[in-house]
Amino acid sequence: MQVTFLGTSSGVPTRARNVSSMALRLTQKSEIWLFDCGEGTQHQLLKSDVRLSQLKKIFISHMHGDHIFGLPGLLASIGLAGNSKGIEIYGPEKLEDYIKGVMYSSSSRIAYPINFHTVKQAAANEKALINEKDVSVKCTQLIHRVPTYAYRVEEKAKPGRFDIEKAQALRIPPGPIYAALKRGETVKINGKDFDGRTFSGPMQKGISMMYCTDTCFSEAAVELAKGVDLLIHEATYSHEDANLAYERKHSTSTMAAQTALEACANQLILTHLSPRYAPGNGVTANDLLNEAKVIFPNTLLAKDFMQVEIKTGCNSS
């Protein structure tokens, strides 16, 4: 998996940061999944190396404008391009009415399938929102002024390394039989059974990522983030502005770090930063980063167009 940050500001765009959006590339599926779609997201996509033709799913955290105002325009542009076979959209209950209302009022016609999925029940019942062959998605409700949801994407566990030397020593012919053994199947050769489970090492844990914005500190978020490889969490305010965070139901840098620490995440990336911490002000985004690192040292500060390849001990570029 690889994430590309398309917008990392809260509320309004700045010269250096657009409002919220992030693209997730699932390399094993050759798909792009988009998380939130603030105003100007399609311009950010054009400036990035994200291939819009691969967009298959869109996840919306909540119905505030800095997270959804770019979605109608993006969907309309995809329709004009004429190369989409369909998009699945996940989010709050009002999302479908909002999109259909804008499309109707603007006489915009979407000529490809769009399927809307509300996430409220999956979050309440702690059930998988998506459960595909190689990846799953779970969600949970956060603490904000309107219904808001965090999303966790996780690859399914994979078989361990196949012991090809053992197979060769037993004179098992290569090809499809090796693939069957690696899947853990039992294969019969010349009347003898070979148990595939004895040819591979322990199962390898799948890579995981969680997107969490907008919220105060949330125990539900901690629970969903348990053991995640990469936690992307809002940090709208500095620790000294915690009163504003509680009042407006957002997180400080230290709340984000505390979530990562309690969840035993591998890495934390701070996003959704208030414009009040722009360079040159008394407190800057780097100060928020330093606050978080005191609690959770493996923390990075998101910037627009920053890309991160997710793995155990994530690396950024």
Secondary structure, 3 states (H helix, E strand, C coil): CEEEEEECECCCCCCCCCECEEEEEECCCCEEEEEEECCCHHHHHHHCCCCHHHEEEEECCCCCHHHHCCHHHHHHHHHHHCCCCCEEEEECCCHHHHHHHHHHHCCCCCCCCEEEEECHHHHHHCCCCEECCCEEEEEEECCCCCCCEEEEEEECCECCCECHHHHHHCCCCCCHHHHHHHCCCEEEECCEEEEHHHCECCCECCCEEEEECCCCCCHHHHHHCCCCCEEEEECCECHHHHHHHHHHCCCEHHHHHHHHHHHCCCEEEEECECHHHCCCCCCCHHHHHHHHHHHCCCEEECCCCCEEECCCCCEEC
